[in-house]
Amino acid sequence: MDFNSLYTSHDFHDWHRYLPQEKHYANFEPYIIYSLQKVDDVYYAFSNARYNAYMTENEDYGQMISNGSELSLKMVRSNFLMNALNF
């Protein structure tokens, strides 16, 4: 499967804009605030799932980390940490 196509065919990044801000807490009922927080949770779950699916194409994390920049090293470490906390 070509996991790169997931980034172009399934775009859900606009879901993150539904995260309630501080000003919304005074204007909306709690059940609406909770619902919008859940939408943002689903956004992060989908984003992590898509990134994990993309990372399955990589067969050697060591080479990716040693040849990459500091940013790629931090991304891989944070992904491992998020997976440990989520699963």
Buried (B, 14 or more C-beta within 10 A) or exposed (E): EEBEEBEEEEEEEEBEEBBBEEEEEEEEEEEEBEEBEEBBEEBBEBBBEBBBEEBEEEEEEEEBBEEEEEEEEEBBEEBEEBEEEEE
